[in-house]
Amino acid sequence: MVEESKENPPSQQKPSEVEKKPAPPASQARPATPAPVAQVPPRPSTPPPRPPAPVQAASPPQAKAAPRRTFLKILVAVGAVLSLIPFVPWQSFLSSSVEKGSGKTFLVNKVVVDDRPDINGPAHGKSVNVNDLTTFPVPDPDPARAGTPGNGHWVFTFPSSGDPSVDAFNPDTFVKWELIRLPAALGGNSKKATDFVAFSKVCVHLWCSPSFKPQTGHQQYECPCHGSIYEVPDGRAIAGPASLQAFPTNAIPMLSLQADSTGQLFVVYPNRDPRLQWPNDGVGSITANGDLGYGRDFASYENFIKPIGQTPVDPKGETEEISS
């Protein structure tokens, strides 16, 4: 067995012997083992249907689109209204806002405070006399008493409807005015018409309703809504958003006042001097008394309103009717 294994190993065969071996026929040749090939399934004649696209959930912004559009429409509408504020006409508010009743408006009109004890205290329903320091006292700066109704300031309606009950409960602030008796520190104590100022109850910022605060440290005309503060007696805004508005929208409108020989206080019809025709104060469309809800030239107090108060009332003004 050992000997057979050593006899003529293939590596030691002579070349001649190898050459003499006939090659096996092609049909009998062993093919080389091919590498495995991944079998591809036959291609179908029609492509398979595509899977349906996944359904997307409704987008949250689209759900809010309608409310957002509504908000934008409201915003545009409010902007349009506010854009008209500078064009509010003084005369149209005076003539259309008040319930006329049987009242008539004259060149000068007696000041009668609204018949509201809750607002005007003991002075309710009475005409104002500059000599009456009991019914119309100087403001009490003591905080304990400053909140008393009618403490140095009262509300009245101008122009009047001629009916005290209608005036008292008329909710239209565009015909409401706050009458303030000035303390000595602010120029009062003379028993003249100049002891009083009458400010509009409509703030020039966003039409809230300011009021006089008689307490020490205040003694100013203050708006409770947004903090606008007007100094007394000229009505110029000195704090809050109204003070940031451009001239002449930074001062509260006010009325001109006069007194007769008995001390009876009168309102002089806006922008009219009983001695003169006074068409304007040189500030374009702004009258000396201002435009309601819009503003006034605060210098008109010293230049026009206060000088009128130093002049006695013209009795003829009580009979000169103003047509609306």
C-alpha positions in Angstrom: 0.0 0.0 0.0 2.8 2.3 0.9 4.7 1.5 -2.3 1.6 2.2 -4.5 1.2 5.6 -2.9 4.8 6.5 -3.8 4.7 5.3 -7.4 4.6 8.1 -9.9 2.8 10.9 -8.1 1.0 13.3 -10.4 3.4 16.0 -9.8 6.3 13.8 -11.0 4.7 12.4 -14.2 6.6 13.1 -17.3 5.4 15.7 -19.6 5.2 13.3 -22.5 2.8 11.1 -20.6 0.6 14.0 -19.8 0.5 15.2 -23.3 -0.4 11.7 -24.5 -3.6 11.7 -22.4 -6.5 12.5 -24.6 -8.7 15.4 -23.6 -12.1 14.4 -22.6 -14.8 15.2 -25.2 -16.7 18.5 -24.8 -19.9 16.7 -24.0 -18.2 15.0 -21.1 -16.4 18.0 -19.8 -17.4 19.0 -16.3 -18.6 22.5 -16.2 -17.3 24.9 -13.6 -19.7 25.3 -10.7 -21.4 28.7 -11.2 -21.8 31.2 -8.4 -25.2 31.2 -6.9 -27.5 33.8 -8.6 -30.5 35.4 -6.8 -33.5 34.3 -8.7 -35.7 37.3 -9.9 -39.4 36.6 -10.0 -41.0 37.1 -13.4 -42.1 40.6 -14.1 -45.9 40.8 -14.1 -47.6 42.0 -17.2 -49.4 44.8 -15.3 -47.8 46.8 -12.5 -49.3 46.2 -9.1 -51.7 48.9 -7.8 -50.1 51.6 -5.8 -51.0 51.8 -2.1 -53.4 54.6 -1.2 -51.7 57.8 0.0 -51.8 58.2 3.7 -54.6 60.6 4.8 -53.2 63.7 6.4 -54.7 65.1 9.5 -56.3 68.6 9.2 -53.6 71.3 9.9 -54.3 73.3 13.1 -53.5 76.7 11.4 -56.2 76.0 8.8 -58.7 75.4 11.6 -57.9 78.8 13.0 -57.9 80.6 9.7 -61.5 81.7 10.0 -61.3 83.3 13.5 -58.0 85.0 12.5 -59.7 86.5 9.4 -62.5 87.7 11.6 -60.1 89.3 14.1 -58.3 91.1 11.2 -61.6 92.4 9.9 -62.5 93.7 13.4 -59.1 95.3 13.7 -59.5 97.0 10.3 -62.9 98.2 11.3 -61.7 99.6 14.6 -58.8 101.3 12.9 -61.2 102.9 10.5 -63.3 104.3 13.3 -60.2 105.6 15.2 -59.0 107.3 12.0 -62.2 109.3 12.0 -61.7 110.7 15.5 -59.6 113.7 14.4 -62.6 114.8 12.2 -65.2 114.7 15.0 -67.0 118.1 14.6 -67.7 120.0 17.7 -71.0 121.5 16.5 -72.5 118.2 15.4 -72.0 116.7 18.8 -73.4 119.7 20.6 -76.5 119.7 18.4 -77.2 116.0 17.9 -76.0 114.3 21.1 -78.2 116.2 23.6 -81.9 115.4 23.9 -83.3 118.8 23.0 -86.5 118.8 25.0 -87.9 122.3 25.2 -84.5 123.8 26.0 -82.9 126.7 24.0 -79.3 127.6 23.7 -78.3 131.2 24.0 -75.0 133.1 23.7 -74.7 132.8 27.5 -76.4 130.1 29.5 -76.7 129.7 33.3 -74.7 126.9 34.8 -77.0 124.5 36.7 -75.5 121.3 38.0 -77.2 118.0 37.3 -79.9 117.0 39.8 -77.9 114.0 41.1 -77.1 113.9 44.9 -74.9 110.9 44.4 -72.6 113.0 42.1 -73.2 116.6 43.1 -74.0 116.3 46.8 -75.9 119.2 48.4 -75.5 121.3 45.2 -77.6 119.0 43.1 -80.0 120.7 40.8 -78.8 124.2 41.8 -77.5 127.1 39.7 -73.9 128.1 40.4 -73.1 131.3 42.2 -69.4 132.3 42.6 -70.2 133.9 46.0 -71.7 130.8 47.5 -68.9 129.0 49.3 -71.3 126.9 51.3 -73.0 125.1 48.4 -70.0 125.4 46.1 -67.0 125.1 48.4 -63.3 125.1 47.6 -62.1 121.4 47.2 -61.2 119.8 50.5 -57.7 118.2 50.1 -58.2 116.0 53.2 -58.3 112.3 51.9 -60.9 111.5 54.5 -63.3 114.0 53.0 -62.1 114.3 49.4 -64.4 111.5 48.2 -67.6 113.4 49.3 -69.9 113.9 46.3 -69.6 117.5 45.0 -66.4 118.2 47.0 -65.2 121.1 45.0 -66.3 119.7 41.6 -69.7 119.1 40.0 -71.1 117.7 36.8 -73.5 119.6 34.5 -75.0 119.3 31.1 -74.3 121.7 28.2 -76.3 122.4 26.1 -79.2 121.7 28.4 -82.4 120.0 27.2 -84.5 122.3 29.2 -85.6 119.4 31.4 -83.6 118.8 34.6 -84.6 115.2 34.8 -83.5 114.5 31.3 -80.2 116.3 31.8 -79.5 114.5 35.1 -79.7 111.0 33.6 -78.5 111.7 30.1 -75.8 109.0 29.6 -74.1 110.9 26.7 -70.7 112.1 28.1 -70.2 114.3 25.0 -72.6 116.8 26.7 -71.2 116.4 30.2 -68.8 118.8 31.8 -67.0 118.9 35.1 -67.0 122.2 36.9 -64.1 122.6 39.2 -63.7 125.4 41.9 -60.0 126.2 41.9 -58.2 126.3 45.3 -56.1 129.4 46.0 -52.9 127.5 45.0 -54.3 127.0 41.5 -55.6 130.6 41.1 -58.9 130.6 42.9 -60.2 132.6 45.9 -61.3 135.7 44.0 -65.1 135.1 43.9 -65.1 135.6 40.1 -65.8 133.4 37.2 -62.0 132.7 37.0 -62.4 130.7 40.2 -63.9 128.0 38.1 -63.0 125.9 35.1 -65.2 123.5 33.1 -63.6 120.5 31.5 -65.1 118.1 29.0 -65.9 114.6 30.5 -64.5 113.0 27.4 -60.8 112.1 27.5 -58.9 112.9 24.3 -57.1 109.6 24.4 -59.8 106.9 24.0 -62.9 108.7 25.2 -63.1 107.5 28.8 -64.4 109.9 31.4 -61.9 111.8 33.6 -62.7 113.5 36.9 -61.1 116.0 39.3 -59.2 114.5 42.3 -59.1 117.1 45.2 -56.7 115.2 47.5 -53.3 116.6 48.4 -50.8 115.3 45.9 -53.4 115.2 43.1 -55.6 118.2 42.5 -55.5 117.2 38.8 -58.0 116.0 36.2 -57.4 112.3 36.0 -58.6 109.6 33.6 -59.2 106.2 35.4 -59.0 104.1 32.2 -55.4 104.6 31.0 -53.9 107.1 33.4 -54.0 110.3 31.4 -53.6 113.3 33.7 -54.5 116.9 32.8 -53.1 119.8 34.8 -55.5 122.3 36.3 -56.4 125.0 35.3 -55.2 125.0 31.6 -56.1 121.3 30.9 -52.8 120.3 29.3 -52.0 116.5 29.5 -48.9 116.0 31.6 -48.9 112.3 32.1 -50.3 109.1 30.5 -51.0 108.4 26.8 -52.8 111.7 26.2 -49.5 113.5 27.1 -47.8 111.6 24.3 -50.2 112.7 21.6 -49.2 115.4 19.2 -50.4 119.0 19.6 -53.2 119.9 19.6 -54.6 116.5 20.7 -52.9 116.8 24.1 -55.3 119.0 26.0 -58.8 118.6 27.2 -61.6 120.8 25.7 -63.0 123.3 28.1 -65.8 125.9 28.2 -65.5 129.7 28.7 -67.2 131.0 31.8 -68.5 134.4 32.9 -70.4 135.8 35.9 -72.9 138.6 36.3 -73.1 141.3 39.0 -74.9 138.9 41.4 -72.3 136.2 41.0 -74.4 133.9 38.8 -72.1 131.8 36.6 -72.7 131.4 32.9 -71.3 129.4 30.0 -70.3 131.4 27.0 -71.3 129.5 23.9 -68.2 127.7 22.5 -65.8 129.9 20.6 -67.9 133.0 21.0 -66.9 136.2 22.8 -69.9 138.5 23.5 -67.8 141.5 22.5 -66.2 140.0 19.4 -66.6 137.6 16.6 -63.9 135.0 17.3 -63.8 132.5 14.5 -60.8 130.5 15.7 -57.6 130.9 17.7 -55.2 130.5 14.8 -54.8 126.8 15.0 -56.6 125.7 11.9 -59.8 123.8 12.6 -59.3 123.7 16.4 -61.5 126.2 18.2 -60.4 128.1 21.3 -62.6 125.8 23.4 -61.4 122.7 21.6 -63.0 119.9 19.7 -64.8 117.2 21.8 -62.9 114.0 22.0 -60.0 115.4 19.9 -58.1 118.2 21.7 -57.5 121.9 22.2 -54.6 124.4 22.1 -53.9 124.5 25.9 -52.5 128.0 25.5 -56.1 129.2 24.7 -56.8 129.1 28.4 -54.5 132.0 29.1 -55.1 133.7 25.8 -58.8 133.4 25.5 -60.8 131.5 28.2 -59.3 133.1 31.3 -59.6 136.7 29.9 -63.3 136.1 29.1 -63.8 135.1 32.7 -62.4 138.3 33.9 -65.0 140.2 32.0 -68.6 140.6 33.3 -71.3 138.8 31.3 -73.2 140.8 28.7 -76.9 140.6 29.6 -77.8 140.7 26.0 -76.2 137.3 25.6 -79.1 135.8 27.7 -81.5 136.6 24.9 -79.4 135.9 21.8 -80.5 132.5 20.8 -78.0 130.2 19.0 -79.5 128.2 16.1 -78.3 124.6 15.9 
